[in-house]
Amino acid sequence: MLLQINNLKKYFGGLKAVDDVSFNIKRGEIVSLIGPNGAGKTTLFNCLTGVIKPTGGDIYFHGSGKKMKVTGYRPDKIAKAGIARTFQNIRLFPNLCAVDNVKIGRHAKTKTHFFGAIFLTKRYKDLERQILENSMHALKFVGIPHKAAQLASNLPYGEQKLLEIARALAVEPALLLLDEPAAGMNPQETNQLMRLINKIRETGVTVLLIEHDMRLVMKISDRIIVLNYGRKIAQGEPGEIKESPEVIQAYLGEVQHV
């Protein structure tokens, strides 16, 4: 087991954005979180990554092999524990080049000292060289090493999505959360993304993603979890979810291309 979510809740006044949700994720799985807009998917991601604090419930992470309660941790502590994410709306540093965007992700995993940065000690230079090598490896992994020196703002939309994934991978996570990674992508880019997600899993990284592209979800998911109005209404293998009357009524009936 890698992740355990027990009775997670997030209320905003009278709005129950996440309402008593529980599920587990095993190591090596690709799990999709689906549901209508406003179902609570991104709010759940925000609770998992420390962007917001849950109203109730517990989150346990086994990234280091030991059970760690990470409920309410700060985002930096969550990242160091081994959970990384991308965002529904791309959050890059547009005026930095691609490799510098990835280096920022890697810096979250490393320790630097003020003294070393000021005096450019050998230890600091060695660390910076390692960070650069790691960042270039991440860019190569997602297929855009040739864009390392280009400003993030000058990259096509699909490559900006890949850059954000590279930055998350630079943290060397055990669990990668992808928030609508295929949004805005054309069919060719979506096929490339599917191959990349499977490639990520092959490295030993577990993947949890929010996605509305049901073709992608049904092709790559080991399991699917369905939310509606903040509550979990179903979970199971793709075939089971596709045939669930409750899921069809709540969501899949609106998605004709499944």
N, C-alpha and C positions, 0 to 999 in steps of 0.2 A: 504494500500500500504506500502511495506517495502523498496523497492529499485526502484529508477527512474534513468534511463540512457538516457540522451538527446543528440543526435548528437555527440556521442563520436568519437574522432579521435586520432590516433597515427601514425605519419609519421616518417620514418627513411630516411631522404633525399627524394629521389623520390619514395620510397616504402611506400605505404599506407597500413600499417599492420592492422589498424582498421580505417574504412572509413565511418564516418557519421552513426554510429550504435545507434539506440534507442530501448529501451524496458523497461517494468516494471515487477516487481516481487511482488506478493501478499504474505502476511504473511501465513505461513503454506504450501506453495507450494514446490514441488520438480520439478525443472526446469533443463532440460539438454541442454547444448550448444554443438552442433555437427558441423562437417564439415571436409573437407579434411585436411591433414597436411599442415600447412602454411596458414590456413584460417584466423588466427588472434585470436584464442580462448584464448591461454595462454597470449598473449599480452593484451587482454581485462581484464583477471584476474589480471595481473600485474598493470594495470591502476586502477582497483577497489581497490586494496590493498596497493597502494602507492609505489610499487616497482619501477615503472616508472611514470613520469608525462605525462598526455595526452597532445597532441598538441592542442586539442580544445574540446569543449563540456562540459557538466556538469553531475555530479554524486550526487544524493540526497539520503540520508539514513534516515529512520524513526525509527531506532532501539529503541530509548528512548521514542517514541511516538511523538517527535517533528521533524519537517523537518530540516535536517542538510545537508548543502552542504559540501561534503567531497572531492571534486575534488582537487587533488594535495596534500592531507594530507600525512604526514609521516606514514610509516607502523605501528609504535607504537600507533599513534593517531587513525588510522583506527581500530586497535585491541581493543582499549579502547572504541571506539564508538559501537563495537559489531559485527565486521566482522572478521572472522577467516578463515584460509585456510590451505590446504595441497598442496604439490608440485608434479609435474609430476615426477621429479627425487627426491627420498626420501632425505630429509634434516634433519637427526637426528644427535645427538652428539654420535658417535659410541662408544666412550670410557666412556660414562656415562651409568649408569643402566637405566632401563626403567622408573622407577618412577621419577628419577631425570630429565629425558627428559621432562616428563609431568609437573614437578614442574616449569621448565623454562617457559612453556606456562602460567602457573598460575601466576607467578611473574609479567608477563606483565599486569595483571589485578589489581595488588595490589600495595600499596604504602609502601615502607620500608624506614627507616631513617638510615643514616650512624652511628649516635650515638648508636642507638639500636643494630645494627649489631656488633659494636665494643665491647660494654659492655654487650651484651646479656641480655637486659632488659626483664622484664616479658611480656611487650607488644610485643616485637619482638619474644619471644619464643611462645606466644599464636598464633601469626600470622603464624609462621612457622608450628605449629601443624595443623592449619586450612588448610594451603597449602598442607601439606602431606595428610590430610584426603580427600581433594578435588581431589588430584591427584590419590589416590587409588580408589576413586569412579569412576573416568574417566576410569581407567584401567579395573575396574570391568564391567563398562558399555559396553566396546568394547569386553570383554570376555577374557582378559589376565591378571587378577590380580595376578595369580601364577607366572608370569614372571617379577614381579616388581623389583626384585634384580638382574636380569640378564642384562649383557651388551647389549646395543642396537645392537651392531655388531654381537652378537651371536644369535640373533633371526632369525628364518626363514623369508624369504622375505614377505610372507603374513602377518605375525605378525608385521613386521616393518611398513607395511602400516597401520595396526590397531593402532599401537603405535602413528603414526603421527596424526591419527584422534583423538586419546585420548588427545594428546597435544593441538590440536585445540579446542576440546570441553572444556578443562580446562579453557579457556578464558571466558566460558559461553556466546557464541555468540548468536545473534539473527539470523545471516545469516552465514552459513557455506559453503565455496567454496571448492569443491573437484576436483582436477586436475588429471584426469585419474586414479581414485582410483582402478579400476579393472585391470589395466595394469600389465601383468606378473602373474596374479592369475590363478589358475586352476579352473575348474567348481565348485568344492565344495567350494573353498574360495570365488568365485564370488557369489554363492547363499547365503553364510554367509554375504557377504557385502550387498547384497540387503536387507536382513532382518535388518541389522544394520542401513542402511539409512532410512528405514521406521520407525524403532525404534527411531531414532534421530528426525524425523518429529513429532512423537507422543509426544515428550517432548516439542514441541512448536518451535523448531528450523527450520527455512526455509533453504532449500538446493538448491544450484546451482552447477551443476557438468559438467565438460568436460569429455566425455567418447566416446570411439570408439566401445565398446561392445554393439551392437545394441539390442541384446536380453535383456540386463540389462536396456538400455535406454527405450525401448518400454514397459517394464514391470512396471517400477517404476515412470515414468515421468507423471506429470500432464500436462505439456506443454514442447514443444521442440522448441528451437531457432536454426536456421541453418545459419552459416556463410560460405562465399566463397569469396576468394580474399579480405578479410577484410570487406566485406559488408554483411548485413543481407539480405538473399534471401527468407526466409520463417519463420513463427512461427505458432504454433497451437498445437492441441492435437496429440498424437502419430498416430492415424489413419489417420488424415489429412496429416501429414508429410510423412507418408509411401506411400501415393498415389499421392504426389505432383510430377508432371513431371519434374519441375525445380530441385527439390531436388534429384530425382532419377538420373537425368543426371549429376548433379554436384558431387554427393557423394554416394547415396545409391545403385546405379548401380554397384559400386565397392564392395559392402558388400553383398555377396550372402546369408548370413545366417540370414537375417532379417526375 
